[in-house]
């Protein structure tokens, strides 16, 4: 099978299960990971991983040299032995270093934009070295990338607004392993509203806590469970302590624990908002996983979320920051088990029909094949 290099700046955080699941389930290609550095996170077959930064002072120097000049002889020797047909960078900020690899190896480049990388302002991007590289090398990236993948139609529109060529962009949603994310009917649902994600402004958790305060005024046994971590965790814990009577912050949890909570909860909440710096979601993978677990969703009309649910069928949507409507929707689904069960059944049927992993892998591999064919038709 032809090889595809999967590039990310940092490999592979706990929130990037969607990358691993897609690489692990490729059918017509075999994936190998290349990264600026290895971080503690998801377990990966180390025989298929190369990190430029191998640790220590030299490793940091090697990563900086690769990031700025694309220089890493050892990595290129390994890559040439693999004879890759294509390199696929996840996140726009991974695009510039992946472009250096694509040019050195003379292979096509595919770049997936997932959210913030497509919506943040240039001013916000310039606050980090990866963001600066994306801004400064944007024209080169546009010229050197064969295909840009947007994980939602909203992200596609955002890219076009920022000058990326529409004829190079395709929309492709992440797939869900509906065998792994399958509810266990022997497990009883509890009066739990579940949130899973990073504690950042765009996730809208402060509005969820405010909404749950009103829910608990009439349903005191309802509990809010939040899985994840992030810069706003301390602030949100203080808010929850002041406003809620039943809540848990569980920190980051492995996928199997997240799945257990998706099986126990009564409602999944995704109250996302557009952050003050323009940061927005793409299409949260956990939103799709929740529906695969027959969990009804309460969320917002934000970014790609309306593309990943069926409003009034699998989910109830409200405007961003409208915590009062959010509380009414949560109360409805917690009180009326028949409505919640109906939404949950429709949710799994929807995910199996539109987002099943095998189907989405087939689409991704077709994008790879089209990119290779398109690149081969262009004279170097």
Residue, then its C-alpha position, 0 to 999 in steps of 0.5 A: x500500500x502507498x504510504x502517507x505521512x501524517x504531520x502534526x506539530x505536537x503528537x498526539x494530544x488527548x483531544x486528537x483521537x480523531x486523527x489516530x482513529x482515521x490513521x489506524x483505519x486507513x484501508x488503501x494507504x498506510x500512515x506514518x506519523x511525523x511531528x515536531x515533538x512527541x507529547x504525553x497523550x494518546x498511545x501510538x505504535x512507536x514504530x510508526x512515529x518520528x519526532x524531530x525533537x528527540x529531547x534535551x537541548x539538541x532536540x529543541x534546537x533540531x525542532x527550531x531548525x526544522x520549524x524555521x528552515x525545514x532542515x532535518x536530515x535524519x527525518x528525510x532519510x527515514x521518509x525517503x525509505x518509506x517512499x511516501x506518496x503524500x503528506x497530510x498536515x492536521x491543523x493549519x499551523x502544521x501546514x508551513x513545516x509540512x510544506x517544507x517536507x512536501x517540497x523536499x520529497x516532491x510529494x503533494x500536500x494536504x492540509x486539514x483546518x479544524x477550527x481556530x486555525x481557520x477563524x482566528x485573526x492575524x493579530x491573535x495568530x501572531x502571538x505564537x510562533x506557529x501562528x506567525x509562520x501560518x500568517x507569514x507563509x500563507x501565500x507559499x502554503x496556498x501555492x504549495x498545497x494541493x488540497x485543503x480539507x475543511x471539517x465543516x462548511x463553516x470552516x470552508x467559508x472562513x478559509x475562503x474569506x481569508x483568501x484561500x482558493x475555493x477550488x482547492x478546498x473540500x469539506x470532509x467530516x470526521x468519521x465515528x467508529x459506531x462499533x466502539x461508540x455503541x450504547x450498552x442498554x444494560x447501563x441505566x441513564x442518570x440525571x447527568x448533563x455531560x460536557x467534554x472538551x477544553x476549558x476555553x472561552x469558545x466552549x461556552x462553559x460559563x453559560x452552561x453552568x449558569x443554565x444548570x443553576x436554573x435547572x437545579x432550582x427545579x431538578x435538584x438531583x440533576x448533576x453537571x459532569x465536566x471532562x477536560x482541562x484548560x486555562x479557564x478551569x479554575x475560574x469555572x470551578x469557582x463559578x460552579x461552587x458558587x452557583x451549583x449544588x451538584x457538579x464534578x470536574x473530572x479533568x482529562x480522561x481516556x477515551x474509554x472513560x469518556x465513552x462510559x460517561x456518554x453511556x451514563x449521561x442523560x444529555x450532552x451539552x455543547x454550548x459553544x460560542x465565538x470567542x472574543x479573539x474570533x476562535x471558533x469550533x470546527x465540528x466537535x468530534x465528541x458531539x458526533x460520538x455522543x449521538x452515536x451513543x444515543x445521547x440527545x444533544x443541547x448545543x448552539x447555532x455555532x460554527x459547524x455544529x448545525x452540520x453535525x446534528x439535526x435540530x429538533x430531531x437529534x438535538x435542541x439548538x439555541x443562540x450563542x450565550x442564551x443560557x435561559x433557553x439552554x436551561x429550558x432545553x436541558x430541563x425538557x430532556x431531563x424531565x421527559x425520558x420519552x422525548x430524550x429516548x426518541x432523540x437518542x435513537x434518532x441521533x444514533x441512526x443519523x450518525x450511522x448514516x452520515x458519519x460512520x468511520x468506514x464511509x468517511x475513511x473511504x472519502x478521505x482516501x479518495x481525497x488522497x488519490x485525487x491529490x496525488x493524481x492532480x499533483x502528477x498532472x502538474x509539471x514541476 
